[in-house]
């Protein structure tokens, strides 16, 4: 075990969590196994577990921790974080959509269900023609409220360690010169 990992095991779970939250992307990724090893200590933090994270930011470290503790104790989020519907992140919608089902799918790593939910909501947001057709035309994207697009994107990023989401797809498309 490296000296750094030994130090991380010795530091309090609060200090370790704070270091994880503030760390670079590379260090965060390198700390995931140790975070998993210390999950019981995370659970011991109770309602203070997520106090250093912003439910409006939808960053992936918070999503990873939520997934980790939910796998270990499926009642923790309800009982300690006051989230009866398991929706810890703020999920705004200009048209009043409830994104808690998406948060539950992503929390439970049911990505196919989350994808179907996202696709259905995008069609609804694009309008009746898109719903009937079963897909959204590129030209219809501009009519979709940006708040809803941002919410969908942030939730996917938060619960996928930054691997999925519209902005992630856009970066990939840009990196290959827009050729798909």
Buried (B, 14 or more C-beta within 10 A) or exposed (E): EEEEBEEBEEEEBBEBBEBBBEBEEEEBBBBBEBBEEBBEBBBEBEEEBBEBBEBEEBBBBBBBBBBBBBEEBEEBBBEBBEBEEBBBBBBEBBEEBEBBBBBBBBBBEEBEBBBEBBEEBBBBBBBEEBBEEEEBEEEBEEEBBEBBBBBBBBBBBBBBBBEBBBBBEEEEEEEEEEEE
